[in-house]
């Protein structure tokens, strides 16, 4: 049985996440709003660096309910482009544990 080493990196606020090239495989979970094309460009750069990139808009029922409520109520202070974080999963190397399991 292969031993798995877990490492966690927490980034608060704006920051750049770099996955070390020395790692053979790994996973990073990033929560970030679209902010125009910023998230899309980040994902493109991650793919160019050899990472697999997946985006999820519906990752938590409670978060989605609040998001939809804010959209319906027409809150002038809520802009999903800058306030609603998408879940971006970056993976490197072999497929890790499936979310379906």
Biopython code that builds the backbone (N, CA, C, O; Angstrom):
import numpy as np
from Bio.PDB.StructureBuilder import StructureBuilder

atoms = [
    (1, "UNK", "N", (0.840, -1.173, 0.000)),
    (1, "UNK", "CA", (0.000, 0.000, 0.000)),
    (1, "UNK", "C", (0.888, 1.240, 0.000)),
    (1, "UNK", "O", (1.819, 1.351, 0.798)),
    (2, "UNK", "N", (0.594, 2.152, -0.887)),
    (2, "UNK", "CA", (1.379, 3.376, -1.023)),
    (2, "UNK", "C", (1.050, 4.347, 0.101)),
    (2, "UNK", "O", (-0.117, 4.561, 0.431)),
    (3, "UNK", "N", (2.094, 4.935, 0.686)),
    (3, "UNK", "CA", (1.893, 5.928, 1.732)),
    (3, "UNK", "C", (1.654, 7.286, 1.082)),
    (3, "UNK", "O", (2.356, 7.671, 0.147)),
    (4, "UNK", "N", (0.662, 7.998, 1.584)),
    (4, "UNK", "CA", (0.299, 9.295, 1.025)),
    (4, "UNK", "C", (0.670, 10.377, 2.027)),
    (4, "UNK", "O", (0.295, 10.322, 3.198)),
    (5, "UNK", "N", (1.409, 11.355, 1.541)),
    (5, "UNK", "CA", (1.772, 12.484, 2.379)),
    (5, "UNK", "C", (0.831, 13.640, 2.057)),
    (5, "UNK", "O", (0.664, 14.010, 0.895)),
    (6, "UNK", "N", (0.226, 14.198, 3.082)),
    (6, "UNK", "CA", (-0.703, 15.305, 2.893)),
    (6, "UNK", "C", (-0.021, 16.609, 3.269)),
    (6, "UNK", "O", (0.607, 16.718, 4.322)),
    (7, "UNK", "N", (-0.154, 17.583, 2.401)),
    (7, "UNK", "CA", (0.364, 18.917, 2.672)),
    (7, "UNK", "C", (-0.743, 19.904, 2.384)),
    (7, "UNK", "O", (-1.482, 19.756, 1.410)),
    (8, "UNK", "N", (-0.857, 20.906, 3.226)),
    (8, "UNK", "CA", (-1.894, 21.905, 3.057)),
    (8, "UNK", "C", (-1.265, 23.287, 2.979)),
    (8, "UNK", "O", (-0.333, 23.604, 3.718)),
    (9, "UNK", "N", (-1.779, 24.087, 2.092)),
    (9, "UNK", "CA", (-1.356, 25.472, 1.957)),
    (9, "UNK", "C", (-2.611, 26.319, 1.921)),
    (9, "UNK", "O", (-3.462, 26.142, 1.049)),
    (10, "UNK", "N", (-2.726, 27.223, 2.850)),
    (10, "UNK", "CA", (-3.888, 28.105, 2.891)),
    (10, "UNK", "C", (-3.462, 29.491, 2.428)),
    (10, "UNK", "O", (-2.464, 30.030, 2.906)),
    (11, "UNK", "N", (-4.207, 30.058, 1.510)),
    (11, "UNK", "CA", (-3.926, 31.398, 1.013)),
    (11, "UNK", "C", (-5.143, 32.253, 1.334)),
    (11, "UNK", "O", (-6.259, 31.923, 0.933)),
    (12, "UNK", "N", (-4.935, 33.340, 2.049)),
    (12, "UNK", "CA", (-6.032, 34.234, 2.400)),
    (12, "UNK", "C", (-5.936, 35.480, 1.546)),
    (12, "UNK", "O", (-4.861, 36.069, 1.425)),
    (13, "UNK", "N", (-7.036, 35.886, 0.959)),
    (13, "UNK", "CA", (-7.017, 37.072, 0.115)),
    (13, "UNK", "C", (-6.448, 36.747, -1.248)),
    (13, "UNK", "O", (-6.481, 35.605, -1.706)),
    (14, "UNK", "N", (-5.926, 37.781, -1.884)),
    (14, "UNK", "CA", (-5.351, 37.588, -3.214)),
    (14, "UNK", "C", (-3.978, 36.971, -3.085)),
    (14, "UNK", "O", (-3.197, 37.340, -2.209)),
    (15, "UNK", "N", (-3.695, 36.047, -3.947)),
    (15, "UNK", "CA", (-2.390, 35.404, -3.909)),
    (15, "UNK", "C", (-2.189, 34.539, -5.126)),
    (15, "UNK", "O", (-3.135, 34.238, -5.854)),
    (16, "UNK", "N", (-0.995, 34.153, -5.338)),
    (16, "UNK", "CA", (-0.648, 33.288, -6.463)),
    (16, "UNK", "C", (-0.255, 31.940, -5.913)),
    (16, "UNK", "O", (0.608, 31.848, -5.040)),
    (17, "UNK", "N", (-0.872, 30.905, -6.409)),
    (17, "UNK", "CA", (-0.580, 29.558, -5.964)),
    (17, "UNK", "C", (0.316, 28.894, -7.003)),
    (17, "UNK", "O", (-0.055, 28.761, -8.169)),
    (18, "UNK", "N", (1.471, 28.490, -6.570)),
    (18, "UNK", "CA", (2.388, 27.792, -7.459)),
    (18, "UNK", "C", (2.550, 26.373, -6.954)),
    (18, "UNK", "O", (2.855, 26.167, -5.779)),
    (19, "UNK", "N", (2.356, 25.410, -7.803)),
    (19, "UNK", "CA", (2.602, 24.023, -7.445)),
    (19, "UNK", "C", (4.030, 23.688, -7.855)),
    (19, "UNK", "O", (4.415, 23.879, -9.008)),
    (20, "UNK", "N", (4.800, 23.195, -6.917)),
    (20, "UNK", "CA", (6.203, 22.901, -7.194)),
    (20, "UNK", "C", (6.357, 21.857, -8.277)),
    (20, "UNK", "O", (5.583, 20.902, -8.342)),
    (21, "UNK", "N", (7.345, 22.033, -9.118)),
    (21, "UNK", "CA", (7.578, 21.088, -10.206)),
    (21, "UNK", "C", (8.182, 19.796, -9.697)),
    (21, "UNK", "O", (8.186, 18.792, -10.410)),
    (22, "UNK", "N", (8.703, 19.803, -8.453)),
    (22, "UNK", "CA", (9.299, 18.588, -7.922)),
    (22, "UNK", "C", (8.249, 17.565, -7.511)),
    (22, "UNK", "O", (8.559, 16.380, -7.393)),
    (23, "UNK", "N", (7.027, 17.997, -7.294)),
    (23, "UNK", "CA", (5.958, 17.077, -6.910)),
    (23, "UNK", "C", (5.508, 16.285, -8.136)),
    (23, "UNK", "O", (5.284, 16.855, -9.203)),
    (24, "UNK", "N", (5.379, 14.975, -7.976)),
    (24, "UNK", "CA", (4.923, 14.139, -9.089)),
    (24, "UNK", "C", (3.421, 14.185, -9.257)),
    (24, "UNK", "O", (2.905, 14.091, -10.371)),
    (25, "UNK", "N", (2.724, 14.329, -8.146)),
    (25, "UNK", "CA", (1.277, 14.417, -8.239)),
    (25, "UNK", "C", (0.751, 15.183, -7.035)),
    (25, "UNK", "O", (1.392, 15.263, -5.987)),
    (26, "UNK", "N", (-0.430, 15.739, -7.222)),
    (26, "UNK", "CA", (-1.024, 16.492, -6.126)),
    (26, "UNK", "C", (-2.315, 17.137, -6.564)),
    (26, "UNK", "O", (-2.729, 17.044, -7.719)),
    (27, "UNK", "N", (-2.937, 17.794, -5.608)),
    (27, "UNK", "CA", (-4.219, 18.448, -5.873)),
    (27, "UNK", "C", (-4.273, 19.755, -5.094)),
    (27, "UNK", "O", (-3.837, 19.831, -3.946)),
    (28, "UNK", "N", (-4.809, 20.768, -5.733)),
    (28, "UNK", "CA", (-5.048, 22.049, -5.071)),
    (28, "UNK", "C", (-6.490, 22.448, -5.316)),
    (28, "UNK", "O", (-6.994, 22.333, -6.433)),
    (29, "UNK", "N", (-7.150, 22.916, -4.275)),
    (29, "UNK", "CA", (-8.513, 23.422, -4.381)),
    (29, "UNK", "C", (-8.450, 24.937, -4.215)),
    (29, "UNK", "O", (-7.944, 25.444, -3.213)),
    (30, "UNK", "N", (-8.964, 25.640, -5.197)),
    (30, "UNK", "CA", (-8.928, 27.099, -5.194)),
    (30, "UNK", "C", (-10.359, 27.602, -5.293)),
    (30, "UNK", "O", (-11.107, 27.191, -6.180)),
    (31, "UNK", "N", (-10.735, 28.481, -4.392)),
    (31, "UNK", "CA", (-12.039, 29.145, -4.462)),
    (31, "UNK", "C", (-11.783, 30.583, -4.885)),
    (31, "UNK", "O", (-11.117, 31.339, -4.178)),
    (32, "UNK", "N", (-12.317, 30.955, -6.046)),
    (32, "UNK", "CA", (-12.074, 32.302, -6.564)),
    (32, "UNK", "C", (-13.221, 32.729, -7.469)),
    (32, "UNK", "O", (-13.760, 31.916, -8.219)),
    (33, "UNK", "N", (-13.595, 34.002, -7.398)),
    (33, "UNK", "CA", (-14.610, 34.515, -8.322)),
    (33, "UNK", "C", (-14.004, 34.708, -9.704)),
    (33, "UNK", "O", (-12.783, 34.695, -9.857)),
    (34, "UNK", "N", (-14.850, 34.884, -10.704)),
    (34, "UNK", "CA", (-14.356, 35.025, -12.076)),
    (34, "UNK", "C", (-13.548, 36.298, -12.274)),
    (34, "UNK", "O", (-12.536, 36.279, -12.975)),
    (35, "UNK", "N", (-13.966, 37.391, -11.678)),
    (35, "UNK", "CA", (-13.292, 38.688, -11.815)),
    (35, "UNK", "C", (-12.935, 38.969, -13.273)),
    (35, "UNK", "O", (-11.767, 39.091, -13.642)),
    (36, "UNK", "N", (-13.987, 39.067, -14.085)),
    (36, "UNK", "CA", (-13.769, 39.297, -15.514)),
    (36, "UNK", "C", (-13.130, 38.076, -16.140)),
    (36, "UNK", "O", (-13.702, 36.987, -16.103)),
    (37, "UNK", "N", (-11.954, 38.244, -16.714)),
    (37, "UNK", "CA", (-11.242, 37.124, -17.352)),
    (37, "UNK", "C", (-10.113, 36.584, -16.483)),
    (37, "UNK", "O", (-9.388, 35.681, -16.899)),
    (38, "UNK", "N", (-9.960, 37.134, -15.276)),
    (38, "UNK", "CA", (-8.818, 36.770, -14.438)),
    (38, "UNK", "C", (-8.772, 35.277, -14.124)),
    (38, "UNK", "O", (-7.724, 34.649, -14.278)),
    (39, "UNK", "N", (-9.891, 34.700, -13.687)),
    (39, "UNK", "CA", (-9.909, 33.274, -13.350)),
    (39, "UNK", "C", (-9.675, 32.421, -14.593)),
    (39, "UNK", "O", (-8.958, 31.422, -14.534)),
    (40, "UNK", "N", (-10.261, 32.802, -15.692)),
    (40, "UNK", "CA", (-10.069, 32.070, -16.944)),
    (40, "UNK", "C", (-8.595, 32.073, -17.358)),
    (40, "UNK", "O", (-8.060, 31.043, -17.769)),
    (41, "UNK", "N", (-7.952, 33.217, -17.250)),
    (41, "UNK", "CA", (-6.530, 33.311, -17.594)),
    (41, "UNK", "C", (-5.680, 32.476, -16.647)),
    (41, "UNK", "O", (-4.731, 31.822, -17.079)),
    (42, "UNK", "N", (-6.014, 32.492, -15.352)),
    (42, "UNK", "CA", (-5.305, 31.658, -14.381)),
    (42, "UNK", "C", (-5.401, 30.181, -14.768)),
    (42, "UNK", "O", (-4.404, 29.459, -14.744)),
    (43, "UNK", "N", (-6.620, 29.737, -15.128)),
    (43, "UNK", "CA", (-6.827, 28.340, -15.511)),
    (43, "UNK", "C", (-6.047, 27.986, -16.776)),
    (43, "UNK", "O", (-5.493, 26.891, -16.880)),
    (44, "UNK", "N", (-6.003, 28.904, -17.731)),
    (44, "UNK", "CA", (-5.225, 28.673, -18.956)),
    (44, "UNK", "C", (-3.744, 28.517, -18.637)),
    (44, "UNK", "O", (-3.084, 27.632, -19.181)),
    (45, "UNK", "N", (-3.217, 29.366, -17.764)),
    (45, "UNK", "CA", (-1.812, 29.267, -17.375)),
    (45, "UNK", "C", (-1.530, 27.958, -16.645)),
    (45, "UNK", "O", (-0.482, 27.345, -16.848)),
    (46, "UNK", "N", (-2.457, 27.533, -15.802)),
    (46, "UNK", "CA", (-2.291, 26.265, -15.087)),
    (46, "UNK", "C", (-2.256, 25.096, -16.069)),
    (46, "UNK", "O", (-1.454, 24.176, -15.911)),
    (47, "UNK", "N", (-3.125, 25.130, -17.082)),
    (47, "UNK", "CA", (-3.119, 24.075, -18.099)),
    (47, "UNK", "C", (-1.824, 24.084, -18.899)),
    (47, "UNK", "O", (-1.274, 23.026, -19.206)),
    (48, "UNK", "N", (-1.342, 25.262, -19.235)),
    (48, "UNK", "CA", (-0.084, 25.367, -19.976)),
    (48, "UNK", "C", (1.089, 24.833, -19.154)),
    (48, "UNK", "O", (2.084, 24.371, -19.713)),
    (49, "UNK", "N", (0.969, 24.898, -17.828)),
    (49, "UNK", "CA", (2.009, 24.387, -16.937)),
    (49, "UNK", "C", (1.886, 22.878, -16.730)),
    (49, "UNK", "O", (2.675, 22.285, -15.994)),
    (50, "UNK", "N", (0.889, 22.250, -17.385)),
    (50, "UNK", "CA", (0.746, 20.799, -17.306)),
    (50, "UNK", "C", (-0.222, 20.307, -16.248)),
    (50, "UNK", "O", (-0.234, 19.118, -15.931)),
    (51, "UNK", "N", (-1.029, 21.189, -15.699)),
    (51, "UNK", "CA", (-1.997, 20.783, -14.683)),
    (51, "UNK", "C", (-3.351, 20.512, -15.325)),
    (51, "UNK", "O", (-3.708, 21.128, -16.330)),
    (52, "UNK", "N", (-4.098, 19.588, -14.738)),
    (52, "UNK", "CA", (-5.482, 19.360, -15.139)),
    (52, "UNK", "C", (-6.337, 20.334, -14.337)),
    (52, "UNK", "O", (-6.148, 20.487, -13.130)),
    (53, "UNK", "N", (-7.272, 20.986, -15.009)),
    (53, "UNK", "CA", (-8.085, 22.028, -14.381)),
    (53, "UNK", "C", (-9.561, 21.686, -14.542)),
    (53, "UNK", "O", (-10.022, 21.376, -15.640)),
    (54, "UNK", "N", (-10.296, 21.745, -13.432)),
    (54, "UNK", "CA", (-11.748, 21.542, -13.468)),
    (54, "UNK", "C", (-12.407, 22.653, -12.659)),
    (54, "UNK", "O", (-11.944, 23.002, -11.573)),
    (55, "UNK", "N", (-13.489, 23.201, -13.196)),
    (55, "UNK", "CA", (-14.227, 24.250, -12.503)),
    (55, "UNK", "C", (-15.614, 23.744, -12.142)),
    (55, "UNK", "O", (-16.251, 23.035, -12.921)),
    (56, "UNK", "N", (-16.078, 24.116, -10.951)),
    (56, "UNK", "CA", (-17.425, 23.770, -10.515)),
    (56, "UNK", "C", (-18.116, 25.027, -10.004)),
    (56, "UNK", "O", (-17.556, 25.776, -9.204)),
    (57, "UNK", "N", (-19.326, 25.245, -10.472)),
    (57, "UNK", "CA", (-20.105, 26.365, -9.976)),
    (57, "UNK", "C", (-21.002, 25.923, -8.823)),
    (57, "UNK", "O", (-21.248, 26.692, -7.894)),
    (58, "UNK", "N", (-21.490, 24.688, -8.882)),
    (58, "UNK", "CA", (-22.381, 24.162, -7.835)),
    (58, "UNK", "C", (-21.624, 23.121, -7.020)),
    (58, "UNK", "O", (-21.633, 21.937, -7.356)),
    (59, "UNK", "N", (-20.977, 23.558, -5.960)),
    (59, "UNK", "CA", (-20.163, 22.674, -5.131)),
    (59, "UNK", "C", (-20.711, 22.503, -3.721)),
    (59, "UNK", "O", (-20.250, 21.641, -2.973)),
    (60, "UNK", "N", (-21.694, 23.322, -3.357)),
    (60, "UNK", "CA", (-22.282, 23.233, -2.023)),
    (60, "UNK", "C", (-23.711, 23.759, -2.100)),
    (60, "UNK", "O", (-23.938, 24.869, -2.580)),
    (61, "UNK", "N", (-24.664, 22.978, -1.636)),
    (61, "UNK", "CA", (-26.077, 23.352, -1.752)),
    (61, "UNK", "C", (-26.403, 24.637, -0.993)),
    (61, "UNK", "O", (-27.143, 25.480, -1.498)),
    (62, "UNK", "N", (-25.864, 24.792, 0.204)),
    (62, "UNK", "CA", (-26.162, 25.983, 0.998)),
    (62, "UNK", "C", (-25.572, 27.239, 0.358)),
    (62, "UNK", "O", (-26.227, 28.281, 0.318)),
    (63, "UNK", "N", (-24.357, 27.146, -0.134)),
    (63, "UNK", "CA", (-23.727, 28.281, -0.806)),
    (63, "UNK", "C", (-24.513, 28.645, -2.060)),
    (63, "UNK", "O", (-24.724, 29.826, -2.337)),
    (64, "UNK", "N", (-24.945, 27.645, -2.818)),
    (64, "UNK", "CA", (-25.709, 27.892, -4.037)),
    (64, "UNK", "C", (-27.056, 28.532, -3.717)),
    (64, "UNK", "O", (-27.500, 29.427, -4.437)),
    (65, "UNK", "N", (-27.705, 28.087, -2.651)),
    (65, "UNK", "CA", (-28.993, 28.680, -2.259)),
    (65, "UNK", "C", (-28.849, 30.168, -1.952)),
    (65, "UNK", "O", (-29.668, 30.976, -2.390)),
    (66, "UNK", "N", (-27.823, 30.526, -1.211)),
    (66, "UNK", "CA", (-27.601, 31.940, -0.886)),
    (66, "UNK", "C", (-27.279, 32.724, -2.154)),
    (66, "UNK", "O", (-27.766, 33.840, -2.337)),
    (67, "UNK", "N", (-26.471, 32.151, -3.015)),
    (67, "UNK", "CA", (-26.112, 32.797, -4.291)),
    (67, "UNK", "C", (-27.371, 33.083, -5.117)),
    (67, "UNK", "O", (-27.559, 34.199, -5.601)),
    (68, "UNK", "N", (-28.221, 32.083, -5.275)),
    (68, "UNK", "CA", (-29.446, 32.251, -6.065)),
    (68, "UNK", "C", (-30.396, 33.252, -5.411)),
    (68, "UNK", "O", (-31.050, 34.035, -6.100)),
    (69, "UNK", "N", (-30.470, 33.224, -4.095)),
    (69, "UNK", "CA", (-31.313, 34.187, -3.368)),
    (69, "UNK", "C", (-30.830, 35.609, -3.630)),
    (69, "UNK", "O", (-31.639, 36.506, -3.866)),
    (70, "UNK", "N", (-29.518, 35.818, -3.591)),
    (70, "UNK", "CA", (-28.966, 37.149, -3.837)),
    (70, "UNK", "C", (-29.256, 37.592, -5.275)),
    (70, "UNK", "O", (-29.560, 38.762, -5.507)),
    (71, "UNK", "N", (-29.167, 36.682, -6.232)),
    (71, "UNK", "CA", (-29.462, 37.027, -7.627)),
    (71, "UNK", "C", (-30.940, 37.387, -7.809)),
    (71, "UNK", "O", (-31.269, 38.351, -8.501)),
    (72, "UNK", "N", (-31.831, 36.603, -7.181)),
    (72, "UNK", "CA", (-33.274, 36.836, -7.307)),
    (72, "UNK", "C", (-33.708, 38.151, -6.681)),
    (72, "UNK", "O", (-34.548, 38.861, -7.235)),
    (73, "UNK", "N", (-33.145, 38.471, -5.547)),
    (73, "UNK", "CA", (-33.570, 39.667, -4.828)),
    (73, "UNK", "C", (-33.004, 40.940, -5.442)),
    (73, "UNK", "O", (-33.342, 42.043, -5.012)),
    (74, "UNK", "N", (-32.151, 40.794, -6.437)),
    (74, "UNK", "CA", (-31.624, 41.957, -7.123)),
    (74, "UNK", "C", (-30.799, 42.860, -6.226)),
    (74, "UNK", "O", (-30.843, 44.082, -6.360)),
    (75, "UNK", "N", (-30.062, 42.276, -5.329)),
    (75, "UNK", "CA", (-29.226, 43.070, -4.435)),
    (75, "UNK", "C", (-28.227, 43.884, -5.248)),
    (75, "UNK", "O", (-27.435, 43.335, -6.014)),
    (76, "UNK", "N", (-28.278, 45.177, -5.071)),
    (76, "UNK", "CA", (-27.381, 46.053, -5.821)),
    (76, "UNK", "C", (-25.924, 45.887, -5.396)),
    (76, "UNK", "O", (-25.013, 46.230, -6.149)),
    (77, "UNK", "N", (-25.707, 45.370, -4.212)),
    (77, "UNK", "CA", (-24.336, 45.225, -3.723)),
    (77, "UNK", "C", (-23.734, 43.872, -4.080)),
    (77, "UNK", "O", (-22.558, 43.628, -3.808)),
    (78, "UNK", "N", (-24.529, 42.986, -4.687)),
    (78, "UNK", "CA", (-24.042, 41.637, -5.014)),
    (78, "UNK", "C", (-23.772, 41.527, -6.498)),
    (78, "UNK", "O", (-24.670, 41.698, -7.323)),
    (79, "UNK", "N", (-22.540, 41.243, -6.823)),
    (79, "UNK", "CA", (-22.126, 41.027, -8.212)),
    (79, "UNK", "C", (-21.435, 39.670, -8.249)),
    (79, "UNK", "O", (-20.314, 39.526, -7.761)),
    (80, "UNK", "N", (-22.108, 38.669, -8.832)),
    (80, "UNK", "CA", (-21.536, 37.322, -8.813)),
    (80, "UNK", "C", (-20.175, 37.244, -9.491)),
    (80, "UNK", "O", (-19.394, 36.344, -9.185)),
    (81, "UNK", "N", (-19.873, 38.150, -10.392)),
    (81, "UNK", "CA", (-18.580, 38.179, -11.060)),
    (81, "UNK", "C", (-17.432, 38.408, -10.074)),
    (81, "UNK", "O", (-16.323, 37.913, -10.278)),
    (82, "UNK", "N", (-17.702, 39.156, -9.010)),
    (82, "UNK", "CA", (-16.639, 39.432, -8.032)),
    (82, "UNK", "C", (-16.920, 38.852, -6.652)),
    (82, "UNK", "O", (-16.033, 38.840, -5.797)),
    (83, "UNK", "N", (-18.155, 38.364, -6.417)),
    (83, "UNK", "CA", (-18.496, 37.875, -5.086)),
    (83, "UNK", "C", (-18.684, 36.363, -4.996)),
    (83, "UNK", "O", (-18.438, 35.780, -3.939)),
    (84, "UNK", "N", (-19.113, 35.713, -6.080)),
    (84, "UNK", "CA", (-19.406, 34.273, -5.987)),
    (84, "UNK", "C", (-18.188, 33.452, -6.405)),
    (84, "UNK", "O", (-17.800, 33.464, -7.574)),
    (85, "UNK", "N", (-17.585, 32.741, -5.456)),
    (85, "UNK", "CA", (-16.398, 31.958, -5.801)),
    (85, "UNK", "C", (-16.743, 30.636, -6.485)),
    (85, "UNK", "O", (-17.630, 29.906, -6.043)),
    (86, "UNK", "N", (-16.038, 30.347, -7.551)),
    (86, "UNK", "CA", (-16.116, 29.031, -8.191)),
    (86, "UNK", "C", (-15.086, 28.130, -7.525)),
    (86, "UNK", "O", (-14.100, 28.610, -6.964)),
    (87, "UNK", "N", (-15.314, 26.845, -7.589)),
    (87, "UNK", "CA", (-14.339, 25.871, -7.091)),
    (87, "UNK", "C", (-13.502, 25.414, -8.270)),
    (87, "UNK", "O", (-14.026, 24.845, -9.228)),
    (88, "UNK", "N", (-12.208, 25.661, -8.203)),
    (88, "UNK", "CA", (-11.281, 25.226, -9.241)),
    (88, "UNK", "C", (-10.401, 24.140, -8.638)),
    (88, "UNK", "O", (-9.744, 24.363, -7.621)),
    (89, "UNK", "N", (-10.387, 22.977, -9.255)),
    (89, "UNK", "CA", (-9.556, 21.872, -8.804)),
    (89, "UNK", "C", (-8.394, 21.719, -9.776)),
    (89, "UNK", "O", (-8.588, 21.499, -10.971)),
    (90, "UNK", "N", (-7.186, 21.841, -9.242)),
    (90, "UNK", "CA", (-5.975, 21.660, -10.040)),
    (90, "UNK", "C", (-5.350, 20.340, -9.628)),
    (90, "UNK", "O", (-5.118, 20.106, -8.442)),
    (91, "UNK", "N", (-5.076, 19.476, -10.594)),
    (91, "UNK", "CA", (-4.434, 18.207, -10.280)),
    (91, "UNK", "C", (-3.211, 18.023, -11.152)),
    (91, "UNK", "O", (-3.132, 18.519, -12.276)),
    (92, "UNK", "N", (-2.267, 17.298, -10.600)),
    (92, "UNK", "CA", (-1.028, 17.003, -11.307)),
    (92, "UNK", "C", (-0.712, 15.532, -11.110)),
    (92, "UNK", "O", (-0.791, 15.018, -9.995)),
    (93, "UNK", "N", (-0.355, 14.858, -12.189)),
    (93, "UNK", "CA", (0.017, 13.465, -12.087)),
    (93, "UNK", "C", (-1.165, 12.533, -12.150)),
    (93, "UNK", "O", (-2.187, 12.847, -12.760)),
    (94, "UNK", "N", (-1.021, 11.380, -11.515)),
    (94, "UNK", "CA", (-2.043, 10.325, -11.550)),
    (94, "UNK", "C", (-3.346, 10.815, -10.958)),
    (94, "UNK", "O", (-3.368, 11.683, -10.086)),
    (95, "UNK", "N", (-4.442, 10.238, -11.454)),
    (95, "UNK", "CA", (-5.770, 10.574, -10.955)),
    (95, "UNK", "C", (-5.851, 10.241, -9.476)),
    (95, "UNK", "O", (-5.522, 9.128, -9.066)),
    (96, "UNK", "N", (-6.284, 11.197, -8.680)),
    (96, "UNK", "CA", (-6.446, 10.978, -7.255)),
    (96, "UNK", "C", (-7.818, 10.390, -6.966)),
    (96, "UNK", "O", (-8.554, 10.056, -7.895)),
    (97, "UNK", "N", (-8.163, 10.263, -5.726)),
    (97, "UNK", "CA", (-9.423, 9.654, -5.332)),
    (97, "UNK", "C", (-10.588, 10.349, -6.010)),
    (97, "UNK", "O", (-10.691, 11.575, -5.985)),
    (98, "UNK", "N", (-11.450, 9.572, -6.606)),
    (98, "UNK", "CA", (-12.602, 10.106, -7.317)),
    (98, "UNK", "C", (-13.591, 10.730, -6.351)),
    (98, "UNK", "O", (-13.790, 10.228, -5.245)),
    (99, "UNK", "N", (-14.219, 11.840, -6.774)),
    (99, "UNK", "CA", (-15.222, 12.484, -5.953)),
    (99, "UNK", "C", (-16.477, 11.627, -5.833)),
    (99, "UNK", "O", (-17.265, 11.802, -4.903)),
    (100, "UNK", "N", (-16.662, 10.713, -6.760)),
    (100, "UNK", "CA", (-17.857, 9.880, -6.754)),
    (100, "UNK", "C", (-17.796, 8.812, -5.654)),
    (100, "UNK", "O", (-18.827, 8.245, -5.291)),
    (101, "UNK", "N", (-16.620, 8.538, -5.131)),
    (101, "UNK", "CA", (-16.487, 7.494, -4.123)),
    (101, "UNK", "C", (-16.908, 7.958, -2.765)),
    (101, "UNK", "O", (-16.854, 7.188, -1.806)),
]
sb = StructureBuilder()
sb.init_structure("model")
sb.init_model(0)
sb.init_chain("A")
sb.init_seg("    ")
for serial, (resi, resn, name, xyz) in enumerate(atoms, 1):
    if name == "N":
        sb.init_residue(resn, " ", resi, " ")
    sb.init_atom(name, np.array(xyz, "f"), 0.0, 1.0, " ", f" {name:<3s}", serial, name[0])
structure = sb.get_structure()
